[in-house]
Amino acid sequence: MLELHCHTTFSDGTLSPKALVQRALEKGVKALAITDHDTIAGWDDAQSAAADHPLEIVPGIELSTVHLGRSLHILGYYPDPNRLREPLKERVEGRKRRAHKMAEKLAELGFPIQLPDMPGDMAPGRPHIATALLKAGHVQSKEEAFQRFLQDDGPAYVPYEKFSVQEGIALLKDCGAVPVWAHPFLFRGATVATVLPDLVAAGLMGIEVYHPNHSPSNRRELVAYCQEHGLLMTGGSDYHGPPADQRKEHHDLNSLAVPLELLTAVKHAVTELRLLSNSSAH
């Protein structure tokens, strides 16, 4: 019933916010978070599309940060958009600079591409580069693009511009948002047990326990960490839209059956954050 991790065409999803809302309604989702990479541009369209339907839109974001030299993503729920928009401009511009650098590397390797249009708040990522490689005929699939060129340490890979996980967590909390570690077992820099204390010390408030790439044992381990550190539990399918090849297995919306009551705890944490912020302001 609950989907707290979804992407639209404003980052690397393939469905517009309106189409994502329609898909969520078809799949029985009751609360849907829009968590595009480094942009909140999809919120308004999603909220408009859901206005006359029994679907709650949860405003969110997935911040791209770096820890121990590796990409680490932090989800943020219910940030104040007026306080977040300006800091995000630099993050989006950094993503565009990164896309150009990857295109330059590919050209040097003899695989020139045509970058997609990147208007306004649209936040490009490696899937856009993979699509460009596919369109140029350099690869047969996006998976091949990642394996040959774009995976971490690949010949065309360019890391994110420096933005530490501590800075990301602080930014989200400054904007009244609840920061949650996205898909911890996909992090390649160190073990979850090693990294988690650093994130908790930085102000982390939750862990994405339910994710398609987390095994049952992974989930049990993360639940134990949440209990040990007093952290919130969240989850979602990390939905980017239906695959181009419909024969391929993919995790559709609501495939994890994340319980709706997890959102209640997130909302309560948001209220507490704002009460603390107001009291410290006085």
RORO-251043 format. One line per 3 residues: number of its first residue (from 1); their letters; for each residue x, y, z of N, C-alpha, C. Coordinates in pm, 1 decimal, decimal comma. Example, Ala and Ser with C-alpha at 12.3 -4.5 7.8 and 13.67 -1.06 7.14 Angstrom:
2
1 = AS = 1319,0/-569,0/780,0/1230,0/-450,0/780,0/1320,0/-330,0/780,0 | 1285,0/-225,0/708,0/1367,0/-106,0/714,0/1290,0/3,0/787,0 .
END
This chain:
282
1 = MLE = 81,4/-121,5/0,0/0,0/0,0/0,0/85,0/126,9/0,0 | 210,4/116,3/45,9/297,7/232,7/62,4/416,2/223,3/-32,2 | 443,3/332,4/-105,0/558,7/339,6/-195,2/637,7/465,7/-160,7 .
4 = LHC = 752,8/449,2/-95,8/829,2/565,5/-52,7/958,3/586,7/-132,4 | 963,9/528,5/-254,1/1085,0/545,4/-334,8/1049,3/527,5/-482,1 | 1023,6/639,6/-552,0/983,4/635,5/-693,4/1045,2/752,2/-770,1 .
7 = HTT = 1069,7/728,5/-899,0/1133,3/829,7/-983,7/1046,8/861,7/-1105,3 | 1060,0/984,8/-1153,4/985,3/1030,3/-1270,9/1083,2/1078,3/-1378,2 | 1027,0/1129,4/-1486,4/1109,4/1181,8/-1594,9/1187,5/1307,0/-1554,8 .
10 = FSD = 1161,9/1361,5/-1435,7/1242,2/1475,1/-1390,6/1381,0/1429,9/-1343,5 | 1399,2/1297,9/-1321,5/1534,5/1246,3/-1301,3/1551,3/1127,0/-1395,3 | 1569,1/1006,0/-1342,9/1596,6/893,8/-1433,5/1481,5/794,6/-1443,5 .
13 = GTL = 1359,7/838,7/-1410,4/1242,6/755,3/-1433,3/1194,3/768,6/-1576,7 | 1113,2/674,6/-1621,2/1063,4/678,4/-1759,3/917,7/723,8/-1768,3 | 850,0/740,0/-1653,5/711,8/786,4/-1653,3/705,4/930,8/-1602,6 .
16 = SPK = 619,5/1010,1/-1663,5/594,7/1144,3/-1612,3/527,6/1132,9/-1476,3 | 529,2/1238,9/-1394,5/457,7/1232,2/-1266,4/311,7/1191,3/-1283,1 | 244,3/1244,3/-1385,7/103,7/1209,5/-1409,6/88,2/1060,4/-1439,7 .
19 = ALV = 176,8/1007,5/-1525,2/170,1/865,3/-1560,4/205,1/776,7/-1440,5 | 298,1/823,3/-1357,6/334,6/748,0/-1237,4/216,4/740,1/-1141,2 | 145,7/851,0/-1125,4/27,2/852,5/-1040,0/-76,8/753,4/-1092,9 .
22 = QRA = -98,3/752,7/-1222,9/-195,1/660,5/-1282,1/-155,6/515,4/-1257,0 | -26,0/487,0/-1270,8/24,3/350,9/-1246,8/3,1/311,8/-1100,1 | 28,3/406,9/-1010,4/11,1/380,3/-867,6/-134,4/348,8/-834,8 .
25 = LEK = -226,4/422,8/-896,0/-369,0/397,2/-874,0/-407,7/257,6/-923,2 | -354,1/220,0/-1037,5/-383,5/87,8/-1093,6/-332,7/-24,1/-1004,3 | -222,4/3,0/-933,9/-158,6/-100,2/-851,6/-204,4/-96,7/-705,9 .
28 = GVK = -300,0/-10,8/-673,1/-354,5/-10,0/-538,4/-270,7/61,6/-434,9 | -179,1/147,0/-480,3/-96,6/222,9/-386,0/-182,9/330,1/-318,9 | -165,5/348,5/-189,5/-242,4/448,1/-114,6/-161,8/573,5/-83,3 .
31 = ALA = -29,5/559,6/-73,8/58,4/674,7/-49,6/183,2/656,7/-134,7 | 215,6/760,0/-213,9/323,1/751,8/-313,1/421,0/867,2/-293,5 | 546,4/833,5/-268,7/649,2/936,8/-255,6/716,3/962,1/-390,3 .
34 = ITD = 731,9/1089,4/-423,4/808,1/1129,0/-542,2/948,7/1162,0/-493,2 | 1044,4/1075,5/-526,7/1180,7/1090,9/-474,0/1281,9/1094,4/-588,4 | 1268,8/1194,6/-673,5/1363,8/1207,7/-783,5/1501,7/1244,8/-730,4 .
37 = HDT = 1603,0/1212,7/-810,6/1740,9/1243,1/-772,8/1765,5/1394,0/-777,5 | 1792,9/1451,9/-662,6/1842,2/1590,1/-651,8/1747,9/1696,1/-707,8 | 1620,7/1663,5/-723,2/1524,6/1763,3/-770,8/1386,7/1735,4/-711,1 .
40 = IAG = 1311,8/1843,2/-690,7/1173,3/1829,6/-641,4/1074,6/1877,6/-747,4 | 1120,4/1885,3/-871,1/1040,3/1943,5/-978,1/914,6/1863,4/-1011,5 | 910,6/1735,4/-975,3/794,7/1653,6/-1011,2/679,2/1658,8/-913,3 .
43 = WDD = 698,9/1724,4/-799,7/594,4/1724,5/-696,9/461,7/1781,1/-745,0 | 467,0/1901,0/-802,5/343,0/1972,4/-836,3/258,3/1892,9/-934,5 | 322,1/1837,7/-1037,9/247,3/1760,2/-1137,5/183,9/1637,2/-1073,7 .
46 = AQS = 257,3/1571,5/-984,1/204,0/1451,8/-918,6/86,3/1487,2/-828,8 | 99,6/1595,4/-753,3/-9,0/1635,2/-663,6/-133,2/1675,5/-741,7 | -114,2/1742,1/-854,2/-228,1/1779,2/-938,7/-296,5/1655,3/-995,4 .
49 = AAA = -216,1/1558,5/-1039,3/-272,0/1437,2/-1099,1/-347,6/1352,7/-997,1 | -305,3/1359,7/-869,9/-367,7/1276,8/-766,2/-481,3/1347,9/-693,3 | -505,2/1473,1/-726,9/-597,0/1557,3/-648,7/-736,0/1496,9/-631,6 .
52 = DHP = -789,9/1433,4/-733,5/-926,2/1380,6/-726,1/-929,6/1229,3/-705,8 | -819,6/1174,5/-653,0/-810,7/1029,4/-636,1/-769,7/994,7/-492,7 | -797,2/871,1/-450,0/-760,3/828,9/-314,5/-612,4/790,4/-305,5 .
55 = LEI = -526,8/885,5/-337,8/-382,7/861,4/-335,9/-313,5/981,7/-272,6 | -240,8/956,5/-165,4/-165,6/1063,0/-98,2/-27,1/1074,0/-159,8 | 11,9/1194,5/-197,8/146,0/1217,5/-251,3/236,9/1262,9/-137,9 .
58 = VPG = 345,7/1191,0/-120,2/444,9/1223,5/-17,8/559,7/1297,5/-85,2 | 580,2/1425,5/-53,7/690,0/1499,0/-116,4/824,6/1450,8/-63,3 | 910,9/1412,4/-155,6/1040,9/1360,7/-114,6/1149,0/1389,6/-216,5 .
61 = IEL = 1267,5/1338,1/-187,1/1383,6/1357,3/-274,0/1484,0/1247,1/-242,8 | 1569,2/1215,1/-338,7/1682,1/1125,3/-315,0/1809,7/1203,1/-345,1 | 1880,1/1239,2/-239,4/2003,0/1317,5/-254,7/2120,6/1226,2/-287,7 .
64 = STV = 2201,5/1269,1/-382,9/2322,3/1195,9/-420,9/2439,9/1251,5/-341,8 | 2490,5/1173,4/-248,0/2603,2/1217,4/-168,3/2719,5/1119,6/-187,0 | 2832,4/1153,7/-128,4/2951,7/1069,1/-138,9/3001,2/1037,2/1,6 .
67 = HLG = 3035,5/909,8/23,2/3092,9/867,9/151,4/3200,0/762,3/124,0 | 3316,8/781,6/181,9/3430,0/690,9/160,6/3460,1/674,6/11,2 | 3441,4/782,8/-61,8/3472,1/781,9/-204,8/3369,6/712,9/-292,0 .
70 = RSL = 3256,1/674,5/-234,7/3153,0/603,8/-310,3/3018,5/675,2/-300,2 | 2934,7/650,9/-399,6/2801,2/709,7/-401,1/2716,2/650,2/-289,7 | 2650,3/739,0/-214,2/2558,6/695,6/-108,4/2436,3/786,3/-115,0 .
73 = HIL = 2319,3/727,3/-130,1/2196,8/804,6/-150,7/2118,0/818,0/-20,7 | 2070,0/939,6/3,4/1989,0/968,9/121,4/1851,7/1018,6/76,1 | 1748,1/947,4/115,7/1611,2/990,5/89,6/1569,7/1092,8/194,4 .
76 = GYY = 1492,1/1191,6/152,9/1440,1/1291,0/245,5/1290,8/1307,2/225,1 | 1213,6/1305,9/334,3/1067,8/1314,1/325,0/1014,5/1441,4/389,3 | 924,7/1506,4/317,3/855,5/1628,5/360,4/949,2/1748,5/382,1 .
79 = PDP = 1046,0/1771,6/293,1/1127,4/1892,4/308,2/1046,6/2017,3/274,2 | 1085,5/2130,1/332,9/1026,2/2259,7/299,2/1080,9/2301,3/162,9 | 997,8/2304,1/58,9/1049,8/2333,7/-75,6/1112,4/2471,4/-86,5 .
82 = NRL = 1061,2/2567,5/-11,9/1116,3/2703,2/-20,7/1258,9/2710,3/31,9 | 1293,4/2621,2/124,0/1428,3/2620,6/179,3/1521,3/2527,0/102,4 | 1462,8/2438,8/22,6/1543,2/2337,9/-47,2/1576,3/2375,5/-191,0 .
85 = REP = 1490,5/2456,3/-254,2/1507,7/2482,3/-397,5/1644,1/2543,4/-431,1 | 1685,4/2643,9/-356,7/1810,5/2712,3/-390,1/1932,1/2619,3/-377,5 | 1946,5/2544,4/-265,6/2060,2/2452,1/-257,3/2058,5/2345,5/-366,5 .
88 = LKE = 1938,0/2307,1/-412,3/1930,3/2202,9/-514,1/1976,3/2250,5/-651,1 | 1970,0/2379,4/-676,1/2013,0/2430,4/-806,9/2156,8/2389,6/-836,3 | 2242,6/2399,3/-735,6/2383,1/2362,2/-755,9/2398,4/2211,8/-774,8 .
91 = RVE = 2315,1/2132,5/-706,5/2321,3/1987,2/-722,4/2280,8/1947,6/-865,0 | 2175,0/2011,5/-916,9/2130,0/1980,6/-1052,9/2233,8/2025,0/-1154,9 | 2289,4/2144,0/-1136,4/2393,1/2190,8/-1228,6/2514,4/2098,7/-1224,4 .
94 = GRK = 2546,0/2047,0/-1104,6/2656,4/1951,8/-1092,6/2628,6/1824,0/-1169,2 | 2503,7/1778,4/-1166,3/2467,4/1659,0/-1243,3/2482,6/1683,6/-1393,9 | 2447,3/1804,7/-1437,0/2460,7/1836,0/-1579,9/2608,2/1843,0/-1620,8 .
97 = RRA = 2690,9/1901,7/-1533,5/2835,4/1904,1/-1562,3/2890,8/1762,3/-1569,8 | 2843,1/1676,7/-1480,3/2888,2/1536,7/-1479,0/2849,0/1465,9/-1608,8 | 2726,4/1490,3/-1656,3/2681,5/1428,1/-1781,1/2769,7/1470,5/-1898,1 .
100 = HKM = 2803,2/1599,1/-1904,4/2890,4/1647,7/-2011,7/3029,4/1583,8/-2004,2 | 3080,4/1567,4/-1882,1/3212,9/1505,5/-1866,2/3212,0/1360,0/-1911,8 | 3103,2/1287,9/-1882,3/3093,1/1149,3/-1927,2/3083,5/1142,2/-2079,4 .
103 = AEK = 3009,7/1236,4/-2137,9/3000,1/1241,0/-2284,0/3136,5/1269,2/-2346,1 | 3212,7/1358,3/-2283,1/3347,7/1388,2/-2332,3/3438,2/1265,0/-2325,1 | 3429,6/1191,6/-2215,3/3510,1/1069,6/-2201,7/3473,9/967,7/-2308,9 .
106 = LAE = 3343,5/953,0/-2333,3/3299,0/857,7/-2435,2/3348,7/897,8/-2573,8 | 3345,7/1028,8/-2602,3/3395,4/1076,5/-2732,1/3544,3/1045,9/-2747,3 | 3619,4/1065,7/-2639,3/3762,8/1035,7/-2642,9/3789,1/886,8/-2666,4 .
109 = LGF = 3696,6/803,3/-2616,3/3709,6/658,6/-2634,7/3662,3/612,9/-2772,9 | 3607,2/707,0/-2851,4/3558,5/673,6/-2984,3/3411,8/636,0/-2990,4 | 3335,9/677,5/-2886,8/3193,3/646,2/-2881,9/3113,4/774,5/-2856,7 .
112 = PIQ = 3107,7/863,7/-2955,2/3036,2/990,4/-2934,5/2886,4/968,5/-2917,4 | 2825,1/1052,9/-2834,1/2681,1/1044,0/-2810,0/2618,5/1182,2/-2819,3 | 2486,9/1182,7/-2832,9/2410,0/1305,6/-2829,1/2339,8/1309,7/-2694,1 .
115 = LPD = 2377,1/1406,1/-2609,9/2314,1/1416,8/-2479,4/2167,2/1455,6/-2494,9 | 2081,2/1408,5/-2403,8/1939,5/1447,8/-2410,3/1922,6/1593,7/-2369,9 | 1807,7/1649,4/-2401,6/1775,9/1783,2/-2350,5/1774,0/1777,2/-2198,3 .
118 = MPG = 1830,4/1880,0/-2135,3/1835,8/1882,9/-1989,1/1781,9/2016,7/-1939,4 | 1650,9/2038,9/-1958,2/1594,2/2169,1/-1922,6/1579,7/2189,4/-1772,9 | 1592,8/2311,8/-1730,3/1557,0/2353,7/-1594,7/1600,0/2263,2/-1483,3 .
121 = DMA = 1500,8/2208,0/-1410,7/1525,4/2127,3/-1292,2/1542,2/1979,3/-1322,2 | 1547,9/1942,0/-1449,2/1567,9/1801,9/-1483,9/1708,5/1760,3/-1441,5 | 1719,7/1647,9/-1367,8/1847,6/1603,8/-1311,4/1897,6/1479,2/-1385,2 .
124 = PGR = 1992,9/1493,5/-1478,4/2039,5/1378,3/-1556,3/2126,2/1284,1/-1472,8 | 2124,8/1157,7/-1511,1/2207,4/1057,5/-1443,9/2262,7/959,1/-1544,9 | 2330,6/856,9/-1494,3/2391,6/758,8/-1584,3/2290,7/687,0/-1674,6 .
127 = PHI = 2166,2/661,1/-1629,4/2071,5/598,1/-1722,3/2047,7/680,3/-1849,3 | 2055,7/813,8/-1837,4/2040,9/897,5/-1957,5/2158,5/877,9/-2053,0 | 2278,0/862,1/-1997,5/2396,1/837,5/-2081,0/2384,5/700,0/-2146,6 .
130 = ATA = 2335,0/602,7/-2070,5/2316,9/468,4/-2125,2/2218,0/469,9/-2241,7 | 2109,8/546,1/-2225,7/2011,1/558,4/-2334,1/2073,6/622,6/-2457,3 | 2158,7/723,8/-2437,0/2225,0/790,5/-2548,7/2320,0/694,6/-2620,7 .
133 = LLK = 2390,3/611,5/-2545,2/2478,2/510,8/-2606,6/2398,9/411,1/-2689,5 | 2282,0/374,7/-2638,6/2195,4/280,8/-2710,2/2144,3/343,3/-2839,9 | 2100,8/469,1/-2830,3/2049,5/538,6/-2949,3/2157,6/557,2/-3055,5 .
136 = AGH = 2282,2/574,8/-3009,2/2392,6/594,5/-3103,5/2439,5/463,4/-3166,2 | 2385,5/351,7/-3118,7/2422,4/221,5/-3174,1/2552,3/165,4/-3121,4 | 2604,9/223,0/-3013,0/2732,0/175,5/-2957,1/2714,1/51,8/-2869,7 .
139 = VQS = 2592,1/30,5/-2820,4/2563,2/-85,5/-2735,6/2428,7/-143,6/-2776,2 | 2404,0/-264,8/-2731,2/2278,6/-331,7/-2763,5/2173,8/-317,3/-2652,6 | 2217,6/-272,3/-2535,7/2124,2/-256,1/-2423,7/2184,2/-158,0/-2323,5 .
142 = KEE = 2098,2/-107,4/-2235,9/2147,1/-19,2/-2130,4/2237,9/-94,9/-2034,0 | 2205,7/-223,2/-2012,1/2290,0/-304,2/-1923,7/2431,7/-312,4/-1978,6 | 2444,3/-328,0/-2110,8/2577,0/-333,2/-2173,0/2649,2/-198,9/-2156,7 .
145 = AFQ = 2572,9/-89,4/-2167,0/2632,8/43,7/-2150,3/2697,3/57,8/-2012,8 | 2625,8/10,3/-1911,2/2682,1/16,7/-1775,8/2802,7/-75,3/-1762,2 | 2791,4/-196,9/-1811,9/2899,8/-294,4/-1795,8/3027,3/-250,2/-1867,3 .
148 = RFL = 3012,8/-190,8/-1985,7/3131,6/-153,4/-2063,9/3187,3/-17,1/-2028,8 | 3098,2/76,5/-1992,2/3143,5/215,0/-1981,1/3111,3/285,3/-1849,0 | 2994,2/261,7/-1791,8/2939,8/354,1/-1691,9/2941,1/304,8/-1547,7 .
151 = QDD = 2969,8/176,9/-1526,9/2972,5/130,0/-1387,9/3085,2/199,6/-1311,4 | 3076,5/196,9/-1180,3/3181,5/258,1/-1098,6/3316,9/204,7/-1144,5 | 3409,5/296,1/-1166,3/3544,2/263,3/-1215,4/3545,6/222,3/-1362,9 .
154 = GPA = 3431,7/236,3/-1432,2/3429,2/211,0/-1575,7/3502,8/322,1/-1649,7 | 3539,3/301,6/-1777,4/3621,3/398,7/-1850,7/3555,8/534,6/-1873,7 | 3422,2/541,2/-1868,2/3355,2/670,6/-1887,5/3289,3/719,9/-1760,0 .
157 = YVP = 3313,7/651,5/-1648,8/3250,1/691,6/-1522,9/3309,6/822,3/-1471,3 | 3222,5/907,6/-1421,2/3263,8/1032,6/-1356,3/3191,9/1037,5/-1221,2 | 3265,9/1053,3/-1111,9/3200,2/1056,7/-980,4/3119,2/1183,9/-961,8 .
160 = YEK = 3028,7/1180,8/-863,9/2955,0/1301,5/-829,1/3051,3/1408,6/-780,3 | 3013,5/1532,6/-800,0/3089,8/1641,4/-740,0/3079,5/1629,3/-588,3 | 3183,0/1670,1/-519,7/3192,2/1647,6/-375,0/3071,1/1704,8/-301,1 .
163 = FSV = 3000,1/1616,6/-233,7/2887,8/1654,2/-148,8/2874,1/1540,4/-49,1 | 2927,5/1559,7/69,1/2938,4/1450,2/165,1/2802,0/1409,9/218,8 | 2795,4/1287,6/270,0/2670,2/1240,3/329,3/2633,5/1324,5/450,4 .
166 = QEG = 2734,7/1371,9/523,7/2706,8/1459,6/637,7/2640,8/1589,6/592,6 | 2690,3/1644,5/481,0/2630,3/1766,8/426,2/2488,0/1741,1/377,9 | 2466,4/1625,0/317,0/2332,8/1591,8/267,3/2231,8/1575,8/379,2 .
169 = IAL = 2270,1/1504,7/484,5/2180,2/1485,8/598,5/2150,2/1619,6/664,7 | 2253,4/1702,2/681,2/2234,0/1833,6/743,5/2140,4/1920,9/660,2 | 2157,1/1917,7/527,8/2071,1/1996,7/440,5/1925,3/1954,3/455,7 .
172 = LKD = 1900,4/1825,6/455,4/1763,1/1777,5/467,5/1702,2/1817,5/600,9 | 1775,0/1800,3/707,7/1720,1/1834,9/839,5/1699,7/1986,0/853,4 | 1788,3/2063,7/792,6/1771,2/2209,3/793,3/1642,7/2249,7/721,3 .
175 = CGA = 1599,6/2166,0/627,3/1476,8/2193,1/551,7/1356,0/2120,5/610,4 | 1370,2/2067,6/731,6/1258,3/2003,0/799,3/1226,0/1863,8/751,2 | 1319,3/1801,5/677,4/1293,6/1668,6/620,4/1353,2/1558,3/706,4 .
178 = VPV = 1293,2/1440,8/697,0/1343,7/1321,4/764,5/1441,9/1250,3/670,9 | 1570,9/1240,7/707,1/1669,9/1174,6/621,5/1676,7/1023,8/646,0 | 1674,2/947,5/538,1/1669,9/801,1/543,0/1774,8/744,9/447,7 .
181 = WAH = 1851,6/648,6/492,9/1953,3/585,7/408,5/1885,1/495,0/306,4 | 1901,8/525,4/177,5/1840,9/446,3/69,7/1922,9/320,3/43,7 | 1852,5/210,2/22,1/1910,3/78,9/-14,2/2053,1/57,6/40,3 .
184 = PFL = 2066,9/45,7/171,8/2201,1/36,1/231,2/2288,1/-76,6/175,2 | 2226,9/-188,2/138,4/2308,4/-300,4/92,7/2356,8/-284,8/-51,5 | 2321,8/-174,2/-115,6/2380,0/-143,5/-246,6/2504,0/-56,1/-233,6 .
187 = FRG = 2531,3/-7,3/-112,9/2649,4/77,1/-93,2/2775,7/-7,7/-107,3 | 2873,0/43,8/-182,8/2992,9/-33,9/-215,3/3117,5/11,9/-138,8 | 3103,6/110,6/-51,6/3221,3/166,0/14,2/3266,6/91,9/137,7 .
190 = ATV = 3174,9/24,5/206,6/3204,5/-48,0/329,4/3079,0/-124,2/370,6 | 3088,2/-199,9/476,9/2972,0/-275,0/523,1/2871,4/-180,0/589,3 | 2746,3/-223,5/592,8/2641,7/-144,0/656,7/2676,7/-120,0/803,9 .
193 = ATV = 2723,9/-224,9/870,9/2756,4/-213,7/1013,3/2866,5/-111,3/1038,0 | 2959,8/-98,8/943,5/3069,7/-3,6/958,2/3023,9/139,9/935,4 | 2936,0/159,2/837,5/2896,2/293,9/795,4/2786,4/353,2/883,4 .
196 = LPD = 2695,3/268,8/929,7/2576,1/319,1/998,6/2606,6/411,1/1117,2 | 2702,1/378,9/1204,5/2728,7/470,3/1316,8/2767,2/611,4/1272,4 | 2841,7/622,1/1161,3/2878,1/754,4/1109,2/2754,1/832,1/1066,5 .
199 = LVA = 2660,4/763,3/1001,5/2539,4/830,3/953,2/2448,6/869,3/1069,4 | 2438,2/781,8/1168,2/2357,5/813,5/1286,2/2415,1/935,9/1357,4 | 2548,5/939,6/1369,4/2613,8/1054,9/1432,6/2587,9/1183,3/1354,5 .
202 = AGL = 2570,2/1170,2/1221,7/2544,3/1287,3/1136,7/2398,7/1331,9/1142,1 | 2310,9/1249,5/1202,8/2170,2/1288,1/1216,1/2072,8/1203,5/1138,2 | 2117,6/1089,3/1083,8/2026,7/999,8/1011,0/1909,7/960,6/1100,1 .
205 = MGI = 1789,7/954,9/1040,7/1669,9/923,9/1119,3/1600,8/794,5/1076,9 | 1642,9/735,3/965,4/1575,3/614,0/920,3/1657,2/534,3/821,8 | 1610,9/412,3/795,5/1674,2/321,2/699,7/1566,6/266,3/606,5 .
208 = EVY = 1598,6/258,7/479,1/1509,6/193,4/383,0/1528,4/42,2/397,3 | 1442,0/-18,3/474,2/1451,6/-161,5/502,8/1402,1/-244,0/384,8 | 1287,9/-204,4/328,7/1225,4/-280,4/220,2/1268,9/-223,4/85,6 .
211 = HPN = 1342,6/-304,5/10,1/1392,3/-264,6/-122,0/1409,5/-391,0/-205,1 | 1385,5/-383,1/-336,4/1394,7/-503,9/-419,4/1529,8/-575,7/-411,6 | 1636,5/-503,7/-384,5/1769,4/-564,9/-378,9/1807,5/-614,7/-239,8 .
214 = HSP = 1716,8/-603,9/-144,1/1742,9/-654,0/-9,7/1681,3/-792,6/7,1 | 1763,8/-887,4/45,4/1715,6/-1023,2/70,9/1641,8/-1027,1/205,1 | 1568,1/-1133,5/232,1/1503,6/-1145,3/363,7/1602,3/-1131,6/479,5 .
217 = SNR = 1721,8/-1187,1/465,2/1821,3/-1173,8/572,6/1871,2/-1030,5/583,4 | 1885,4/-962,0/469,7/1920,7/-819,4/472,0/1816,7/-740,5/549,7 | 1689,5/-767,6/521,3/1581,6/-695,0/588,6/1583,5/-719,7/739,5 .
220 = REL = 1604,4/-843,8/776,7/1609,9/-875,0/920,6/1724,1/-800,4/988,2 | 1836,9/-795,1/920,4/1952,2/-723,5/974,8/1922,1/-574,4/990,2 | 1856,8/-516,5/890,7/1825,4/-373,8/895,1/1720,7/-342,6/1001,9 .
223 = VAY = 1623,7/-430,8/1018,2/1525,1/-412,2/1125,4/1595,8/-409,2/1260,9 | 1692,1/-498,1/1279,0/1767,3/-502,0/1405,0/1845,2/-372,8/1425,8 | 1904,7/-318,6/1319,8/1977,4/-191,5/1329,9/1882,6/-77,8/1367,6 .
226 = CQE = 1763,7/-78,6/1307,7/1664,9/25,3/1339,2/1627,9/19,8/1487,8 | 1608,7/-100,2/1537,9/1574,1/-115,6/1679,4/1689,7/-72,4/1768,7 | 1810,2/-106,8/1729,5/1929,0/-74,2/1809,7/1952,2/76,8/1817,0 .
229 = HGL = 1932,0/145,4/1704,8/1964,0/288,4/1697,3/1842,2/379,1/1705,8 | 1722,7/321,1/1723,5/1602,2/402,1/1731,6/1569,1/473,0/1601,8 | 1582,8/401,6/1490,0/1561,5/460,1/1358,1/1427,6/418,1/1298,5 .
232 = LMT = 1374,7/503,0/1212,5/1252,5/472,5/1139,7/1279,6/367,8/1032,4 | 1176,2/293,1/995,8/1184,1/198,7/884,7/1099,4/250,4/768,8 | 1154,3/246,0/648,4/1076,7/282,2/529,5/1100,3/175,2/422,6 .
235 = GGS = 1034,1/193,8/308,8/1054,2/98,7/200,5/985,1/141,9/73,3 | 1029,8/87,2/-36,2/969,9/116,2/-165,8/1037,0/36,2/-274,7 | 976,3/35,1/-390,8/1024,6/-47,4/-501,4/1137,0/18,6/-580,0 .
238 = DYH = 1171,0/145,2/-547,7/1273,0/218,8/-625,1/1231,3/217,7/-772,7 | 1104,8/249,1/-794,8/1043,7/232,9/-927,1/1091,8/340,4/-1023,9 | 1138,3/295,5/-1140,5/1184,0/386,2/-1245,7/1097,8/376,4/-1371,6 .
241 = GPP = 988,8/299,3/-1363,6/903,5/280,9/-1480,2/917,1/140,5/-1534,4 | 825,3/101,2/-1623,4/830,9/-33,3/-1681,7/954,3/-48,5/-1770,3 | 1012,8/-168,2/-1775,3/1132,1/-188,0/-1858,6/1098,3/-180,8/-2006,3 .
244 = ADQ = 1195,8/-140,0/-2086,7/1175,2/-133,3/-2231,8/1141,9/-271,1/-2286,9 | 1209,1/-372,6/-2232,6/1181,2/-510,4/-2270,9/1083,6/-569,2/-2168,8 | 957,6/-582,9/-2208,6/853,5/-627,4/-2116,1/875,0/-770,3/-2066,5 .
247 = RKE = 964,2/-844,6/-2132,8/989,9/-982,2/-2090,2/1080,0/-986,2/-1967,5 | 1148,4/-876,1/-1940,8/1242,5/-874,0/-1829,0/1169,2/-862,1/-1696,6 | 1223,0/-932,5/-1597,1/1166,0/-923,2/-1463,1/1192,3/-783,8/-1407,2 .
250 = HHD = 1091,1/-724,6/-1346,6/1111,3/-596,0/-1281,1/1018,0/-587,4/-1161,3 | 1049,0/-496,3/-1073,0/969,9/-480,8/-952,2/871,7/-367,0/-972,8 | 746,2/-402,1/-986,1/642,2/-303,6/-1013,3/603,4/-232,6/-883,7 .
253 = LNS = 526,6/-126,6/-897,8/474,0/-56,8/-781,3/394,3/-152,0/-693,9 | 408,8/-137,4/-563,3/336,5/-216,9/-463,3/381,6/-362,4/-458,7 | 491,1/-395,8/-527,1/535,7/-535,4/-530,3/590,0/-582,2/-395,7 .
256 = LAV = 631,6/-487,1/-310,8/686,9/-524,4/-180,2/582,4/-521,0/-69,2 | 462,6/-470,9/-100,4/353,3/-463,5/-1,3/400,4/-399,0/128,9 | 462,2/-282,3/117,3/511,7/-211,1/235,7/392,5/-159,1/315,8 .
259 = PLE = 388,3/-187,0/447,0/271,4/-146,4/526,8/256,4/4,9/538,2 | 133,8/49,6/520,5/103,2/192,8/519,8/136,4/260,1/653,0 | 130,0/183,1/762,1/152,2/244,7/893,9/293,7/297,0/913,6 .
262 = LLT = 388,9/253,6/831,6/525,3/307,6/843,1/526,2/458,1/816,8 | 433,3/504,8/733,5/427,6/647,1/701,6/385,6/729,8/823,3 | 304,7/672,8/909,1/260,1/744,6/1029,2/378,8/783,8/1115,3 .
265 = AVK = 474,4/692,0/1130,2/593,5/720,3/1210,3/679,3/828,6/1145,4 | 686,9/828,3/1012,8/762,3/931,4/941,5/698,7/1068,5/964,2 | 566,5/1074,2/953,0/496,3/1201,8/973,5/515,5/1252,5/1116,6 .
268 = HAV = 512,5/1161,3/1212,3/533,5/1200,0/1351,9/674,4/1258,1/1369,8 | 773,2/1197,7/1304,8/911,1/1247,0/1313,3/923,9/1385,8/1251,0 | 852,6/1409,0/1140,8/853,7/1540,9/1076,5/799,1/1645,6/1173,0 .
271 = TEL = 688,2/1613,3/1239,5/627,9/1706,5/1336,3/726,1/1739,1/1448,7 | 793,2/1636,3/1500,5/890,3/1658,1/1608,3/1007,3/1744,1/1561,2 | 1053,9/1719,1/1438,7/1163,6/1799,1/1382,5/1126,9/1946,6/1377,8 .
274 = RLL = 1006,6/1975,1/1333,3/964,7/2113,9/1316,3/938,9/2181,5/1451,0 | 890,3/2104,4/1547,7/873,7/2159,9/1681,6/1009,0/2197,2/1742,1 | 1107,2/2109,1/1722,2/1242,3/2137,2/1770,7/1301,1/2258,6/1702,1 .
277 = SNS = 1278,6/2266,4/1569,5/1330,6/2379,8/1492,5/1268,8/2511,0/1539,1 | 1138,1/2509,3/1564,8/1069,8/2631,1/1609,5/1115,5/2673,8/1747,4 | 1136,7/2575,4/1836,8/1178,8/2609,6/1972,5/1320,6/2662,8/1974,7 .
280 = SAH = 1408,1/2606,9/1888,7/1546,4/2656,1/1884,3/1553,5/2793,0/1819,4 | 1457,8/2822,8/1729,1/1455,7/2953,9/1663,7/1418,2/3063,8/1762,0 | 1345,9/3025,0/1867,2/1307,4/3122,4/1967,9/1405,0/3122,3/2085,0 .
END
